Amino acid sequence: MRTRPGFTLWTRLALAVVCALASRGVAFAQAPEVDYNRDIRPILSNHCYTCHGPDAGQRKAGLRLDQKETAFKAIESGSVAIVPGNLAKSELIARVTATDAETKMPPPEGKALSAQQIALLKTWVEQGAPWKPHWSLVPAERPPLPAIAEQSKTWPRNPIDHFILAKLESQKLRPTREADKATLIRRLTLDLTGLPPTPAEVDAFLADQSRDAYAKLVERLLSSPRYGEPMAVDWLDASRYADTHGYHIDSHRDMWHWRDWVIDSFNRNLSFDKFTTWQLGGDLLPNATQEQKLATGFNRNHMINFEGGAIPEEYQVAYIVDRINTTSTVWLGMTMGCAQCHDHKYDPISQKEFYQFFALFHNLPEKGLDGQKGNAEPLLRLASAEQQAQLDKMAVDIKGAEARIVAPWAEVDAAQPEWEKEVLAGKKPEWTVLDPVAFQSKENVPLTRQADKSLLAGGENPVRDIYTIALLADSSQIAGKEITGIRLEALPDPSLPAQGPGR
């Protein structure tokens, strides 16, 4: 072996040891795998997206680092930001490691990268720059069962046990022994109903020595009306359920009917598609039932204000934004709030799509300040079972009464001819023209008394007018006579348009 100056015996011995280790197949520690979502995306988002992100108005050099298809393509200068496996050709690495202030990225006015962050970027590129979509958009896959060293007749019993046992073995631990029956019923009852078992339930389970005692316990608890209550808790929290308005003095409102519907949905195992459709738009279904309308209370759980001096339009917008954020979080598993001001950094949601969602929820006939009277409009009036039975009976009674009103009256039809004969046989009515003692037009139209005691209206004809005419009921014309009717006659006159009667 040739040596250069300074190549000492100790160096040769060390080299020999290294070679010997390599020949025996000993592997040296490699850089841990860099995860794009965990390690790289936050760096790019916090330090690079301002100039190279989703905002086209702020984007520099035509480089966009938030999308894979653009991050790996040549930019305006012809260089490529990221070349998988090649640090020398990756302009991103050249810029973040540059010492020249005019070349280095981020620029001096930006947020500088730490040495550790630069090392992560370099390692990521060296490892091939593997790109991953945001974790929330990656389809869930069932992982393979991990290898375990020991198995017994009682452990593992199901696939989940494999993961537990593998972790225990990695920590040099062993599973604890199975809990006794009293502990099992306590754990299971608390998990499925949120309440501890009663002493009688514990005694019954301990006395049951059958092979399926535990399975029967599970079925009993799943069939309990208490089961839906703890199951609904997380859903109610995510749906921001409350029986008060939240703002100002936190006044009362009634949303518990919707809460009970959610609990009942879990208890009767309502299918998830109905659970979803009814809550988002049950009232829009053809011939929507009361239950489907009630389910849409999900969209009305937001806070409602009525504070004096507040601006109604401002709070109406706040309600709609709340619906957008809650719906996207609960049903889409992602946050749309960022897109209220700009295209989303991580999730594939544009600002335009946010306001398309906004338009969808901006269709309620509500007021921005409507919390003072309790349940704000629009609201659904619900009756108890007893009240509903009374309402149904009233509806039947009303329908019957209406049918009787429009139906022929046989007794009246039979009496009609006899009544007409009796009237016609009697004295015919005597009509007397009365002499008006005072008359006035509200629109000041001139009224003139004629020789035949009639009144003639002159001048322009207003769109609407009111005539007030005073007559003496005890005048000599009708003295001693019974007044049985008053008749108003509209007469023609040559002075009126088309000779009238025009008023």
C-alpha positions in Angstrom: 0.0 0.0 0.0 1.4 3.4 -1.0 1.1 6.2 1.4 1.2 10.0 1.1 2.9 12.3 3.6 1.0 12.2 6.8 -0.7 8.9 6.1 0.2 7.3 9.5 0.1 3.8 10.7 -3.0 4.6 12.8 -4.7 5.8 9.6 -3.8 2.6 7.8 -5.1 0.6 10.8 -8.4 2.5 10.9 -8.8 2.0 7.2 -8.2 -1.6 7.5 -10.8 -1.9 10.2 -13.3 0.0 8.1 -12.6 -2.3 5.1 -13.0 -5.3 7.4 -16.3 -4.2 8.7 -17.5 -3.5 5.2 -16.4 -6.9 4.0 -18.4 -8.5 6.8 -21.6 -6.7 5.6 -21.9 -4.2 8.5 -24.2 -1.3 7.2 -23.5 2.3 8.2 -26.3 4.5 9.4 -28.0 6.3 6.6 -29.9 9.6 6.8 -33.5 8.9 8.0 -36.1 9.1 5.3 -37.5 12.6 5.0 -41.3 12.8 4.9 -42.6 15.5 2.6 -45.7 16.3 4.6 -44.0 16.3 7.9 -40.6 17.8 7.1 -40.6 19.6 3.8 -44.1 21.1 3.2 -44.0 23.3 6.4 -40.6 24.7 5.3 -41.8 25.6 1.8 -45.1 27.0 3.2 -43.5 29.2 5.9 -40.5 30.4 3.9 -41.3 30.2 0.2 -45.0 30.4 -0.6 -45.2 34.1 -0.2 -43.3 34.5 -3.5 -43.6 31.0 -5.0 -47.0 29.9 -3.8 -50.7 29.9 -4.9 -51.1 33.7 -5.1 -50.5 34.5 -8.8 -50.3 38.2 -8.1 -47.3 37.8 -5.8 -45.5 35.0 -7.6 -41.9 35.6 -8.7 -39.9 34.1 -11.6 -42.9 31.9 -12.6 -41.9 29.4 -9.9 -44.7 27.7 -7.9 -43.6 25.3 -5.2 -47.0 24.3 -3.8 -47.7 22.1 -6.8 -45.7 19.1 -8.0 -46.3 19.6 -11.7 -44.7 23.1 -11.5 -42.0 22.6 -8.9 -40.3 20.0 -11.1 -40.5 22.0 -14.4 -38.2 24.6 -15.9 -39.0 28.1 -14.9 -38.7 31.4 -16.8 -34.9 31.4 -16.5 -34.7 27.8 -17.9 -33.4 26.3 -14.6 -35.3 23.7 -12.7 -36.0 24.2 -9.0 -36.0 20.5 -8.0 -34.2 17.7 -9.8 -34.8 14.5 -7.9 -31.6 12.9 -6.8 -29.4 15.7 -8.1 -28.3 18.5 -5.8 -26.1 20.2 -8.3 -28.9 20.7 -10.8 -31.5 21.7 -8.3 -31.8 25.5 -8.3 -33.7 25.4 -5.0 -30.7 23.9 -3.3 -28.3 26.4 -5.0 -30.4 29.3 -3.8 -30.9 28.3 -0.2 -27.2 27.5 0.2 -25.9 30.6 -1.6 -23.8 33.1 0.3 -24.4 36.0 -2.1 -27.2 38.2 -0.7 -28.6 38.9 -4.1 -28.8 35.2 -4.9 -29.7 33.6 -1.6 -33.2 32.5 -0.9 -35.2 33.5 1.0 -34.1 37.1 0.4 -32.8 39.1 3.4 -36.2 40.6 4.1 -37.7 37.1 4.3 -37.6 34.4 7.0 -34.2 32.8 7.0 -33.8 29.0 6.9 -32.0 27.3 9.7 -29.1 24.9 9.0 -31.3 22.0 10.0 -34.0 23.1 7.5 -31.4 23.4 4.7 -30.1 19.9 5.6 -33.6 18.5 5.4 -34.2 20.0 1.9 -30.9 18.6 0.7 -31.5 15.1 2.1 -35.0 15.2 0.6 -33.7 16.0 -2.9 -31.0 13.4 -2.5 -33.6 10.8 -1.6 -35.4 11.5 -4.9 -37.6 14.4 -3.7 -40.7 12.1 -3.1 -43.8 14.3 -3.2 -47.0 13.4 -1.3 -50.4 15.0 -1.4 -51.7 16.4 1.8 -52.3 13.6 4.3 -56.1 14.3 4.4 -56.3 13.6 0.7 -54.4 10.3 0.7 -56.9 7.3 0.5 -56.8 5.2 3.6 -55.3 1.8 3.2 -55.3 -1.2 5.5 -51.7 -1.7 6.5 -50.2 -5.1 6.6 -50.1 -6.9 10.0 -46.7 -6.4 11.7 -44.6 -9.4 12.5 -44.8 -10.6 16.1 -42.5 -13.0 17.9 -44.9 -14.8 20.2 -48.4 -16.1 19.7 -50.7 -18.0 22.1 -54.2 -19.4 22.0 -55.6 -16.3 23.6 -53.3 -13.6 22.1 -53.6 -12.0 19.5 -57.3 -12.5 18.9 -57.8 -9.9 16.1 -55.7 -7.8 13.7 -55.6 -4.8 16.2 -53.9 -7.1 18.7 -51.0 -7.7 16.2 -50.2 -4.0 16.3 -50.4 -3.8 20.1 -48.3 -6.9 20.6 -45.7 -5.7 18.1 -45.3 -2.4 19.9 -45.1 -4.2 23.3 -42.4 -6.5 21.9 -40.4 -3.5 20.6 -40.4 -2.2 24.2 -39.6 -5.6 25.6 -43.0 -5.7 27.3 -45.6 -8.5 27.6 -49.4 -8.2 27.6 -51.1 -8.0 30.9 -53.4 -10.8 31.9 -57.1 -10.5 30.9 -59.2 -8.4 33.2 -61.7 -10.2 35.5 -65.4 -10.1 34.6 -66.3 -7.3 37.0 -63.6 -5.1 35.4 -64.8 -6.0 31.9 -68.4 -5.1 32.4 -67.4 -1.8 34.0 -65.1 -0.9 31.1 -67.6 -2.0 28.5 -70.6 -0.3 30.1 -68.7 3.0 30.5 -67.4 2.8 26.9 -70.8 2.1 25.3 -73.2 4.0 27.6 -71.1 6.6 29.4 -72.4 5.2 32.7 -71.1 2.6 35.1 -73.1 -0.7 35.4 -75.5 -1.1 38.2 -74.8 -3.7 41.0 -77.6 -5.9 39.6 -76.1 -5.8 36.1 -72.7 -6.8 37.5 -74.2 -9.6 39.5 -76.0 -10.9 36.5 -72.9 -10.9 34.3 -70.8 -12.6 37.0 -73.5 -15.3 37.3 -73.6 -15.9 33.5 -71.1 -18.7 32.9 -72.0 -19.3 29.2 -69.4 -19.1 26.5 -71.1 -16.1 24.9 -71.7 -14.1 28.1 -69.5 -11.3 26.9 -71.1 -11.2 23.4 -74.6 -11.0 25.0 -73.4 -8.1 27.2 -72.2 -6.2 24.1 -75.5 -6.7 22.4 -77.5 -5.6 25.4 -75.5 -2.4 25.7 -75.6 -1.7 22.0 -79.4 -2.0 22.2 -79.7 0.3 25.1 -81.2 3.8 24.5 -78.2 5.1 26.5 -75.8 3.9 23.8 -76.5 6.8 21.4 -75.7 9.5 24.0 -71.9 9.0 24.4 -71.7 8.2 20.6 -73.3 11.5 19.8 -71.1 13.6 22.1 -68.2 14.0 19.6 -70.7 14.7 16.8 -72.5 17.4 18.8 -69.1 19.0 19.7 -68.0 19.1 16.0 -71.4 20.5 15.0 -71.1 23.3 17.6 -74.4 22.3 19.3 -75.7 24.6 22.0 -79.0 25.7 23.5 -77.9 29.3 23.8 -77.0 31.9 21.2 -73.4 32.4 22.4 -73.1 36.2 21.9 -73.8 39.0 24.3 -75.8 37.7 27.2 -75.9 34.2 25.7 -79.7 34.0 25.6 -81.7 30.8 25.4 -82.8 29.0 22.2 -84.1 25.5 21.7 -81.8 23.2 19.7 -82.3 20.1 21.9 -84.8 18.6 19.4 -81.9 18.3 16.9 -79.7 16.9 19.6 -82.2 14.2 20.4 -82.5 13.4 16.7 -78.7 12.8 16.5 -78.8 10.5 19.5 -81.8 8.6 18.1 -80.0 8.3 14.7 -77.1 6.4 16.4 -79.5 4.3 18.4 -81.4 3.1 15.3 -78.3 2.9 13.2 -79.5 5.4 10.6 -77.4 4.9 7.4 -74.6 7.4 6.9 -75.9 8.6 3.5 -79.2 9.6 5.1 -77.4 11.0 8.1 -75.4 13.2 5.8 -78.1 14.2 3.2 -80.7 15.1 5.7 -78.5 17.3 7.8 -77.1 19.2 4.8 -80.4 19.6 2.9 -83.2 17.5 4.3 -85.7 20.4 3.8 -84.9 20.4 0.0 -85.9 16.7 -0.5 -89.2 16.1 -2.3 -92.1 15.9 0.1 -89.6 16.4 3.0 -90.8 14.9 6.3 -90.6 16.7 9.6 -87.7 14.5 10.6 -85.7 15.5 7.5 -86.4 19.1 8.1 -85.4 18.8 11.8 -82.1 17.2 10.7 -81.1 20.5 9.0 -80.7 22.0 12.5 -77.0 21.1 11.8 -76.8 24.3 9.7 -78.5 26.4 12.5 -76.2 25.6 15.4 -74.1 28.7 14.8 -74.0 31.6 17.2 -76.6 34.3 16.7 -76.3 37.9 17.9 -78.7 40.7 18.8 -76.3 43.2 20.6 -77.4 46.8 20.2 -75.2 48.8 17.8 -74.0 45.7 16.0 -74.3 45.6 12.2 -76.8 43.0 10.9 -75.0 42.5 7.6 -71.7 41.8 9.3 -73.1 39.1 11.5 -75.1 37.5 8.7 -71.7 37.1 6.9 -70.2 35.6 10.1 -73.0 33.0 10.3 -72.4 31.9 6.7 -68.6 31.7 7.2 -69.3 29.6 10.3 -71.5 27.2 8.2 -68.7 26.9 5.6 -66.0 26.2 8.1 -68.1 23.7 10.1 -69.4 21.8 7.0 -66.0 21.5 5.4 -64.3 20.3 8.7 -67.0 17.8 9.5 -67.9 16.5 6.1 -64.8 17.1 4.0 -62.2 16.6 6.7 -60.4 19.8 5.7 -60.4 23.4 6.6 -61.7 26.0 4.1 -61.1 29.0 6.4 -57.8 29.9 4.8 -59.5 30.3 1.4 -61.6 33.1 2.7 -58.7 35.4 2.0 -56.5 33.5 -0.5 -56.2 30.2 -2.3 -55.5 27.5 0.3 -51.8 26.7 0.9 -52.3 22.9 1.5 -55.7 21.8 0.5 -56.9 22.1 -3.2 -59.4 24.9 -2.5 -59.4 28.2 -4.2 -60.7 31.5 -2.9 -63.3 31.4 -5.7 -64.5 28.0 -4.5 -64.9 29.3 -1.0 -67.3 32.0 -2.1 -69.1 29.5 -4.3 -69.7 27.7 -1.0 -70.7 31.0 0.5 -73.4 31.5 -2.1 -74.7 28.1 -1.4 -75.3 28.9 2.3 -76.5 32.5 1.6 -80.1 31.5 0.9 -81.7 31.5 4.4 -84.4 34.1 5.1 -82.6 35.1 8.3 -81.6 38.4 10.0 -78.1 39.2 11.2 -79.5 40.3 14.6 -82.3 38.0 15.6 -81.4 36.3 18.8 -83.4 38.4 21.3 -86.6 36.5 20.9 -85.1 33.0 21.5 -85.5 30.8 18.4 -84.5 33.0 15.5 -86.2 32.8 12.1 -86.4 30.6 10.1 -87.5 28.0 12.7 -89.4 24.7 12.7 -92.3 24.5 15.1 -92.4 21.0 16.7 -95.2 19.4 18.7 -95.1 16.7 21.3 -96.9 13.4 20.5 -99.9 14.5 22.5 -100.0 17.9 20.8 -99.6 16.3 17.4 -102.5 14.0 18.0 -104.7 17.1 18.9 -103.5 18.9 15.8 -104.3 15.9 13.6 -107.8 15.7 15.1 -108.4 19.4 14.6 -107.3 19.1 11.0 -109.8 16.3 10.5 -112.6 18.4 12.1 -111.7 21.5 10.0 -111.7 19.4 6.8 -115.2 18.0 7.7 -116.5 21.5 8.5 -115.3 22.9 5.2 -116.9 20.0 3.3 -120.2 20.7 5.0 -119.9 24.4 4.1 -119.5 23.8 0.4 -122.0 21.0 0.3 -125.7 21.6 -0.7 -128.0 22.3 2.3 -131.1 20.2 1.5 -133.3 21.8 4.2 -132.4 25.3 2.9 -133.0 24.3 -0.7 -136.4 22.9 0.2 -137.4 26.0 2.1 -136.2 28.5 -0.5 -139.2 28.3 -2.9 -141.7 28.7 0.0 -139.8 31.7 1.3 -139.8 33.4 -2.1 -143.5 32.9 -2.5 -144.1 34.4 0.9 -142.0 37.5 0.2 -143.5 38.0 -3.2 -147.0 37.7 -1.9 -146.4 40.5 0.7 -146.1 44.2 0.2 -143.3 45.2 -2.3 -140.6 47.4 -0.8 -141.1 51.2 -1.2 -137.9 53.1 -2.2 -137.6 56.7 -1.2 -135.0 59.1 -2.6 -133.4 60.9 0.3 -132.3 64.5 0.2 -128.6 64.8 1.3 -128.1 67.6 3.9 -124.2 67.6 3.6 -121.7 66.0 1.2 -117.9 66.2 0.7 -115.1 64.7 -1.4 -111.8 63.8 0.4 -109.9 64.8 -2.8 -111.9 68.0 -3.0 -113.8 67.1 -6.2 -116.7 69.5 -6.6 -120.1 67.8 -5.8 -123.3 69.6 -7.0 -126.8 68.8 -5.8 -129.2 68.3 -8.7 -132.9 69.0 -8.8 -133.7 65.3 -8.5 -131.7 65.2 -5.2 -128.8 63.4 -6.9 -125.1 64.6 -6.6 -123.0 65.3 -9.7 -119.2 65.1 -9.4 -117.2 67.4 -11.6 -113.6 68.4 -12.3 -110.7 65.9 -12.7 -111.3 62.3 -11.7 -108.7 61.2 -9.0 -107.4 57.7 -8.9 -109.1 57.1 -5.6 -111.6 59.2 -3.6 -114.0 59.0 -0.6 -117.4 60.7 -0.6 -119.0 61.5 2.7 -122.8 62.1 2.5 -125.1 62.9 5.4 -128.8 62.0 5.4 -131.4 62.5 8.0 -133.0 59.2 9.1 -135.9 61.0 10.8 -136.8 63.3 7.9 -140.4 63.9 6.9 -139.8 61.7 3.8 -139.5 58.5 5.9 -141.2 59.5 9.1 -143.0 56.5 10.6 -141.5 54.1 8.2 -139.2 51.2 8.9 -135.8 51.4 7.1 -135.0 47.9 5.8 -132.2 48.8 3.3 -130.1 51.5 1.7 -129.4 51.5 -2.0 -126.7 53.6 -3.7 -127.3 54.3 -7.4 -124.6 55.4 -9.9 -126.3 57.4 -12.7 -125.1 58.5 -16.2 -124.9 62.2 -17.1 -123.9 64.0 -20.3 -121.1 65.9 -18.4 -119.3 62.8 -17.5 -116.8 61.0 -19.8 -118.7 58.7 -22.1 -121.8 60.1 -20.2 -120.8 57.9 -17.2 -121.3 56.5 -14.8 -117.6 56.9 -14.5 -117.0 57.2 -10.7 
